[in-house]
Amino acid sequence: MLKTGNVVEEMIIYYSGDSRRIQHFLKVYGFAKAIGEVENLPIQLQEILEVAAIVHDIGIKVSEEKYQSSAGEYQQLEGPPIAKAMLEKLGYEETFIDRVCYLIAHHHTYKNIDGLDYQILVEADFLVNISEDEMKPDMIQSIKEKIFATKTGLEFLTRIYQKS
């Protein structure tokens, strides 16, 4: 098992000077790690989830330069090659990198979610985006009904955003 701290360090270097992006991926990582652990993911899947959570938005920087947009479709397109190079440099195995890149390439696609790692990554990203984007209660309820599926993710969403 390689250490996620090395991935965090690489991402901080990658986003040097962009505290908003760094704070975002650290928050998504924290939620993903917690949800995965509470949901008792197998170790390998938990590791994939955690690394994917750290690098999930790695394509934003290139998307903003290339398309003047941080839209999800561009992130999903531009992110995997950058993440692949970073993770290869850090010594991750090809099958591990392939799954992480798949998750990056789909983390803004909410149909046909094909695994708990994918589901939890999406939920963790929403838990952070709800706050960062200042979403209204009706939007939060819609996301809860349409997107969230894990018991832990649902509990976190409810306790953070819907309890009085």
Phi and psi restraints in degrees (value plus and minus 20) as a CYANA .aco file:
   2 LEU   PHI    -106.3   -66.3
   2 LEU   PSI     141.1   181.1
   3 LYS   PHI    -111.1   -71.1
   3 LYS   PSI     110.3   150.3
   4 THR   PHI     -85.7   -45.7
   4 THR   PSI     -43.3    -3.3
   5 GLY   PHI     -77.1   -37.1
   5 GLY   PSI     -53.3   -13.3
   6 ASN   PHI     -87.9   -47.9
   6 ASN   PSI     -55.7   -15.7
   7 VAL   PHI     -89.7   -49.7
   7 VAL   PSI     -62.9   -22.9
   8 VAL   PHI     -78.4   -38.4
   8 VAL   PSI     -65.9   -25.9
   9 GLU   PHI     -79.3   -39.3
   9 GLU   PSI     -65.2   -25.2
  10 GLU   PHI     -82.4   -42.4
  10 GLU   PSI     -59.2   -19.2
  11 MET   PHI     -90.5   -50.5
  11 MET   PSI     -54.5   -14.5
  12 ILE   PHI     -86.4   -46.4
  12 ILE   PSI     -59.1   -19.1
  13 ILE   PHI     -83.8   -43.8
  13 ILE   PSI     -66.3   -26.3
  14 TYR   PHI     -78.5   -38.5
  14 TYR   PSI     -62.9   -22.9
  15 TYR   PHI    -118.7   -78.7
  15 TYR   PSI       4.1    44.1
  16 SER   PHI     -65.8   -25.8
  16 SER   PSI     106.0   146.0
  17 GLY   PHI      67.0   107.0
  17 GLY   PSI     -26.8    13.2
  18 ASP   PHI    -130.5   -90.5
  18 ASP   PSI      56.6    96.6
  19 SER   PHI     -80.6   -40.6
  19 SER   PSI     -53.0   -13.0
  20 ARG   PHI     -81.4   -41.4
  20 ARG   PSI     -65.6   -25.6
  21 ARG   PHI     -87.3   -47.3
  21 ARG   PSI     -59.8   -19.8
  22 ILE   PHI     -84.1   -44.1
  22 ILE   PSI     -66.7   -26.7
  23 GLN   PHI     -80.2   -40.2
  23 GLN   PSI     -60.0   -20.0
  24 HIS   PHI     -81.0   -41.0
  24 HIS   PSI     -73.5   -33.5
  25 PHE   PHI     -86.7   -46.7
  25 PHE   PSI     -51.3   -11.3
  26 LEU   PHI     -86.7   -46.7
  26 LEU   PSI     -58.2   -18.2
  27 LYS   PHI     -88.2   -48.2
  27 LYS   PSI     -63.0   -23.0
  28 VAL   PHI     -82.3   -42.3
  28 VAL   PSI     -63.4   -23.4
  29 TYR   PHI     -77.8   -37.8
  29 TYR   PSI     -66.0   -26.0
  30 GLY   PHI     -80.2   -40.2
  30 GLY   PSI     -66.3   -26.3
  31 PHE   PHI     -86.2   -46.2
  31 PHE   PSI     -63.3   -23.3
  32 ALA   PHI     -81.6   -41.6
  32 ALA   PSI     -66.1   -26.1
  33 LYS   PHI     -78.7   -38.7
  33 LYS   PSI     -68.4   -28.4
  34 ALA   PHI     -83.8   -43.8
  34 ALA   PSI     -67.7   -27.7
  35 ILE   PHI     -82.5   -42.5
  35 ILE   PSI     -66.1   -26.1
  36 GLY   PHI     -79.1   -39.1
  36 GLY   PSI     -62.8   -22.8
  37 GLU   PHI     -86.3   -46.3
  37 GLU   PSI     -64.9   -24.9
  38 VAL   PHI     -85.8   -45.8
  38 VAL   PSI     -54.7   -14.7
  39 GLU   PHI    -100.3   -60.3
  39 GLU   PSI     -19.2    20.8
  40 ASN   PHI      38.1    78.1
  40 ASN   PSI      28.0    68.0
  41 LEU   PHI     -83.6   -43.6
  41 LEU   PSI     126.8   166.8
  42 PRO   PHI     -79.7   -39.7
  42 PRO   PSI     130.6   170.6
  43 ILE   PHI     -71.7   -31.7
  43 ILE   PSI     -68.6   -28.6
  44 GLN   PHI     -82.3   -42.3
  44 GLN   PSI     -61.6   -21.6
  45 LEU   PHI     -87.7   -47.7
  45 LEU   PSI     -57.4   -17.4
  46 GLN   PHI     -82.7   -42.7
  46 GLN   PSI     -62.0   -22.0
  47 GLU   PHI     -84.1   -44.1
  47 GLU   PSI     -63.3   -23.3
  48 ILE   PHI     -80.7   -40.7
  48 ILE   PSI     -67.1   -27.1
  49 LEU   PHI     -77.5   -37.5
  49 LEU   PSI     -68.0   -28.0
  50 GLU   PHI     -83.9   -43.9
  50 GLU   PSI     -64.6   -24.6
  51 VAL   PHI     -85.9   -45.9
  51 VAL   PSI     -63.0   -23.0
  52 ALA   PHI     -80.6   -40.6
  52 ALA   PSI     -58.8   -18.8
  53 ALA   PHI     -84.1   -44.1
  53 ALA   PSI     -57.9   -17.9
  54 ILE   PHI     -87.5   -47.5
  54 ILE   PSI     -62.3   -22.3
  55 VAL   PHI    -121.5   -81.5
  55 VAL   PSI     -14.7    25.3
  56 HIS   PHI     -75.4   -35.4
  56 HIS   PSI     -53.0   -13.0
  57 ASP   PHI    -124.1   -84.1
  57 ASP   PSI       0.5    40.5
  58 ILE   PHI     -79.0   -39.0
  58 ILE   PSI     -43.3    -3.3
  59 GLY   PHI     -99.0   -59.0
  59 GLY   PSI     -29.3    10.7
  60 ILE   PHI     -80.3   -40.3
  60 ILE   PSI     -65.5   -25.5
  61 LYS   PHI     -77.6   -37.6
  61 LYS   PSI     -69.1   -29.1
  62 VAL   PHI     -88.2   -48.2
  62 VAL   PSI     -58.1   -18.1
  63 SER   PHI     -81.2   -41.2
  63 SER   PSI     -62.2   -22.2
  64 GLU   PHI     -87.6   -47.6
  64 GLU   PSI     -57.0   -17.0
  65 GLU   PHI     -90.7   -50.7
  65 GLU   PSI     -65.2   -25.2
  66 LYS   PHI    -100.6   -60.6
  66 LYS   PSI     -60.5   -20.5
  67 TYR   PHI    -136.5   -96.5
  67 TYR   PSI     -21.6    18.4
  68 GLN   PHI      34.3    74.3
  68 GLN   PSI      18.5    58.5
  69 SER   PHI    -173.5  -133.5
  69 SER   PSI     125.3   165.3
  70 SER   PHI    -126.4   -86.4
  70 SER   PSI       0.0    40.0
  71 ALA   PHI     -74.9   -34.9
  71 ALA   PSI     124.2   164.2
  72 GLY   PHI     -73.1   -33.1
  72 GLY   PSI     -59.4   -19.4
  73 GLU   PHI     -81.5   -41.5
  73 GLU   PSI     -57.2   -17.2
  74 TYR   PHI     -94.0   -54.0
  74 TYR   PSI     -59.7   -19.7
  75 GLN   PHI     -78.4   -38.4
  75 GLN   PSI     -65.1   -25.1
  76 GLN   PHI     -84.6   -44.6
  76 GLN   PSI     -51.7   -11.7
  77 LEU   PHI     -98.3   -58.3
  77 LEU   PSI     -67.1   -27.1
  78 GLU   PHI    -106.1   -66.1
  78 GLU   PSI     -42.9    -2.9
  79 GLY   PHI     -89.1   -49.1
  79 GLY   PSI     -66.6   -26.6
  80 PRO   PHI     -75.3   -35.3
  80 PRO   PSI     -64.7   -24.7
  81 PRO   PHI     -82.5   -42.5
  81 PRO   PSI     -55.5   -15.5
  82 ILE   PHI     -89.5   -49.5
  82 ILE   PSI     -65.3   -25.3
  83 ALA   PHI     -83.7   -43.7
  83 ALA   PSI     -61.4   -21.4
  84 LYS   PHI     -78.0   -38.0
  84 LYS   PSI     -67.6   -27.6
  85 ALA   PHI     -82.0   -42.0
  85 ALA   PSI     -62.9   -22.9
  86 MET   PHI     -83.5   -43.5
  86 MET   PSI     -66.7   -26.7
  87 LEU   PHI     -91.2   -51.2
  87 LEU   PSI     -53.0   -13.0
  88 GLU   PHI     -82.7   -42.7
  88 GLU   PSI     -64.6   -24.6
  89 LYS   PHI     -78.6   -38.6
  89 LYS   PSI     -55.6   -15.6
  90 LEU   PHI    -102.9   -62.9
  90 LEU   PSI     -26.9    13.1
  91 GLY   PHI      74.5   114.5
  91 GLY   PSI      -2.8    37.2
  92 TYR   PHI     -94.9   -54.9
  92 TYR   PSI     131.4   171.4
  93 GLU   PHI     -96.1   -56.1
  93 GLU   PSI     135.2   175.2
  94 GLU   PHI     -78.7   -38.7
  94 GLU   PSI     -64.6   -24.6
  95 THR   PHI     -86.2   -46.2
  95 THR   PSI     -56.4   -16.4
  96 PHE   PHI     -82.8   -42.8
  96 PHE   PSI     -69.4   -29.4
  97 ILE   PHI     -81.0   -41.0
  97 ILE   PSI     -60.9   -20.9
  98 ASP   PHI     -79.0   -39.0
  98 ASP   PSI     -62.7   -22.7
  99 ARG   PHI     -89.9   -49.9
  99 ARG   PSI     -61.8   -21.8
 100 VAL   PHI     -79.3   -39.3
 100 VAL   PSI     -64.8   -24.8
 101 CYS   PHI     -84.8   -44.8
 101 CYS   PSI     -56.9   -16.9
 102 TYR   PHI     -80.2   -40.2
 102 TYR   PSI     -65.2   -25.2
 103 LEU   PHI     -83.7   -43.7
 103 LEU   PSI     -60.9   -20.9
 104 ILE   PHI     -81.3   -41.3
 104 ILE   PSI     -62.7   -22.7
 105 ALA   PHI     -91.7   -51.7
 105 ALA   PSI     -27.9    12.1
 106 HIS   PHI    -150.9  -110.9
 106 HIS   PSI     -17.2    22.8
 107 HIS   PHI     -89.4   -49.4
 107 HIS   PSI     -27.5    12.5
 108 HIS   PHI    -130.1   -90.1
 108 HIS   PSI      -4.3    35.7
 109 THR   PHI    -133.2   -93.2
 109 THR   PSI      98.7   138.7
 110 TYR   PHI    -127.0   -87.0
 110 TYR   PSI     -10.0    30.0
 111 LYS   PHI    -125.2   -85.2
 111 LYS   PSI     129.3   169.3
 112 ASN   PHI      37.3    77.3
 112 ASN   PSI      24.3    64.3
 113 ILE   PHI     -87.4   -47.4
 113 ILE   PSI      99.8   139.8
 114 ASP   PHI    -133.5   -93.5
 114 ASP   PSI      26.9    66.9
 115 GLY   PHI     140.5   180.5
 115 GLY   PSI     136.5   176.5
 116 LEU   PHI     -86.1   -46.1
 116 LEU   PSI     -52.2   -12.2
 117 ASP   PHI     -81.8   -41.8
 117 ASP   PSI     -63.9   -23.9
 118 TYR   PHI     -84.0   -44.0
 118 TYR   PSI     -69.6   -29.6
 119 GLN   PHI     -78.5   -38.5
 119 GLN   PSI     -66.5   -26.5
 120 ILE   PHI     -89.2   -49.2
 120 ILE   PSI     -58.3   -18.3
 121 LEU   PHI     -79.0   -39.0
 121 LEU   PSI     -66.0   -26.0
 122 VAL   PHI     -81.9   -41.9
 122 VAL   PSI     -65.0   -25.0
 123 GLU   PHI     -83.4   -43.4
 123 GLU   PSI     -64.6   -24.6
 124 ALA   PHI     -82.1   -42.1
 124 ALA   PSI     -62.0   -22.0
 125 ASP   PHI     -83.0   -43.0
 125 ASP   PSI     -61.7   -21.7
 126 PHE   PHI     -86.4   -46.4
 126 PHE   PSI     -58.8   -18.8
 127 LEU   PHI     -77.5   -37.5
 127 LEU   PSI     -54.8   -14.8
 128 VAL   PHI    -102.1   -62.1
 128 VAL   PSI     -65.1   -25.1
 129 ASN   PHI     -84.0   -44.0
 129 ASN   PSI     -52.1   -12.1
 130 ILE   PHI     -76.2   -36.2
 130 ILE   PSI     -65.4   -25.4
 131 SER   PHI     -93.7   -53.7
 131 SER   PSI     -69.6   -29.6
 132 GLU   PHI     -81.8   -41.8
 132 GLU   PSI     -55.1   -15.1
 133 ASP   PHI    -112.9   -72.9
 133 ASP   PSI     -18.1    21.9
 134 GLU   PHI      30.1    70.1
 134 GLU   PSI      33.2    73.2
 135 MET   PHI     -89.7   -49.7
 135 MET   PSI     126.1   166.1
 136 LYS   PHI    -100.7   -60.7
 136 LYS   PSI     137.5   177.5
 137 PRO   PHI     -73.8   -33.8
 137 PRO   PSI     -58.2   -18.2
 138 ASP   PHI     -87.5   -47.5
 138 ASP   PSI     -55.4   -15.4
 139 MET   PHI     -88.3   -48.3
 139 MET   PSI     -61.1   -21.1
 140 ILE   PHI     -82.1   -42.1
 140 ILE   PSI     -63.0   -23.0
 141 GLN   PHI     -82.4   -42.4
 141 GLN   PSI     -62.0   -22.0
 142 SER   PHI     -82.0   -42.0
 142 SER   PSI     -65.2   -25.2
 143 ILE   PHI     -81.8   -41.8
 143 ILE   PSI     -62.9   -22.9
 144 LYS   PHI     -77.1   -37.1
 144 LYS   PSI     -66.4   -26.4
 145 GLU   PHI     -92.7   -52.7
 145 GLU   PSI     -56.9   -16.9
 146 LYS   PHI    -112.5   -72.5
 146 LYS   PSI     -47.8    -7.8
 147 ILE   PHI    -132.8   -92.8
 147 ILE   PSI     -66.7   -26.7
 148 PHE   PHI     -93.3   -53.3
 148 PHE   PSI     118.5   158.5
 149 ALA   PHI    -157.1  -117.1
 149 ALA   PSI     -46.5    -6.5
 150 THR   PHI    -100.0   -60.0
 150 THR   PSI     128.1   168.1
 151 LYS   PHI     -80.4   -40.4
 151 LYS   PSI     -63.9   -23.9
 152 THR   PHI     -88.2   -48.2
 152 THR   PSI     -64.0   -24.0
 153 GLY   PHI     -80.4   -40.4
 153 GLY   PSI     -63.6   -23.6
 154 LEU   PHI     -82.6   -42.6
 154 LEU   PSI     -61.8   -21.8
 155 GLU   PHI     -83.8   -43.8
 155 GLU   PSI     -65.6   -25.6
 156 PHE   PHI     -80.6   -40.6
 156 PHE   PSI     -67.0   -27.0
 157 LEU   PHI     -78.3   -38.3
 157 LEU   PSI     -67.7   -27.7
 158 THR   PHI     -83.0   -43.0
 158 THR   PSI     -68.7   -28.7
 159 ARG   PHI     -88.5   -48.5
 159 ARG   PSI     -54.0   -14.0
 160 ILE   PHI     -99.8   -59.8
 160 ILE   PSI     -62.0   -22.0
 161 TYR   PHI    -135.9   -95.9
 161 TYR   PSI     -33.5     6.5
 162 GLN   PHI    -142.6  -102.6
 162 GLN   PSI     -31.8     8.2
 163 LYS   PHI    -100.4   -60.4
 163 LYS   PSI     121.0   161.0
